[in-house]
Amino acid sequence: MAELTSWLKKNLASFEIDERLALNATRHLSKPEQAKLFSPEIEKMRTAEGRWYEAIMYEMFLKMALESDEIRGLALKGVDVPHGSRQRIKLGQNGLFYSRCGDITIRGNGQDLAEFDLLFIDNNQHIGFAEVVTSASDMKEFEQEIEYKRTLLGYLFDQKKVTFILISSFDVTNFVVGRRLVRAPNTLNIQTASCEEIKSQIIDRNPTNRTIRPSRNEKFILARDIPLCRPFDYERYHENEKARVFTWISSGNREGDCPVPGDDTGRLVKKILYGALYPSAIRSVCKNHEFIIRGERIDYKDIMNRYSKAVFATDLPDFDPIIYLRNRKKQEYLKMVQNGDGNFKFERFTPAKVGFFLWLESLQPVLGARIMTGLIDAFSPNGSNHCKDPANGKHRAIMGRQNDPKRSSETYPNIR
């Protein structure tokens, strides 16, 4: 992959974004998205702009692949992906897939573990990826995301090193995370003109009849056809990590660090789903922790009336506790995360259209009051045996948790 990055550095200046390339990228946008590119409503415009810029970079790499012997394969995406290659989400899916809109994803038991803006193979059959950013706000937890994607690709394709290309429409080195990312080994930063500068070149805002699909070429491949080098059974890896935590909880020896992943597959697990709660467990949690949804505090009776299921989980690597509440009236879960006081507050919805929803739906009640007490006690910020992580405290602050001053470096486990 060193040859490819070296070639990109030498030839990047010859791949400037002209009007033709920018217009051709609009073929990946829906008609409403195309209209929003020049909308006076800033939020809508920025969203469409980000999607468009990602498509521009894809078009640029299509051109690069044809002109460089260093790129052996580039995964097609967007409208270039046949509809027959876009598989509906279902439990048990593991590996490379395409979303409904042609985005490249890696699924684990149907859950989207990672999405890749660009996926390519060099002339040594090594896989690499690129991510596209148009705003500094996109980089809040970017560093951790890139680390996970490298780990995931490194395992699946049996590579010790995975090349990452950070493509930006602004100078990422103006930010701490950006500077760390571009200094990391096997990383290349490509900075282009800003979106505003690219837009200024466009005269015709109705380019539909001028867009061109790429011609057939052996270098243009489907991501799902890239063979994995290792077996991938995400649900089994998840169950192994869950069993390790339950063993640690039941041992009674919970001072200090939480259990580290048992092997390479353990590092792939992003979240542990411990199961649904029996009513006794929900009542037990409500005795010591408040539930707050958009400023409203709800009690045990409210939860039982409004929600048909509660699922307990922890995010990794920090073991942050989460409770998912299944809405009785809508096909959705409410994600409830803990604040610094140990109470659960609403963060966002998990809709029915994502694979993670299917996994939540499949879980049955297994957690009683006693085991929930042990789990909450181990992982809550105010638990008596909560895990300690002095090493990761600084990293999390950089990644954006600094807005919650009550989350000290001692409230998170170190499982790296």
Secondary structure, DSSP 8 states (H G I E B T S, - for coil): -HHHHHHHHHHGGG----HHHHHHHGGGS-HHHHHHTT-S-HHHHHHHHHHHHHHHHHHHHHHHHHH-TTEEEEE--GGGS-GGG-----TT-EEEEE-TTS-EEEEETTEEEEEESEEEEETTS-EEEEEEESSGGGGTTHHHHHHHHHHHHHHHTT-S--EEEEEESS-GGGSHHHHHHHHSTTEEEEE---HHHHHHT---S--GGG-------TTEE-GGGS--SS---HHHHHHHHHHHHHHHHHHS--SS-----SSGGGGG--EEEEEEE-HHHHHHHHHH--EEETTEEE-HHHHHHHEEEEEEEEETTTTEEEEEEEESSSSEEEEEEE-TTS-EEEEEEEETTSHHHHHHHH--EEE-HHHHHHHHHHHSTT-TT----TTHHHHHHHTTGGG-TT--GGGS----
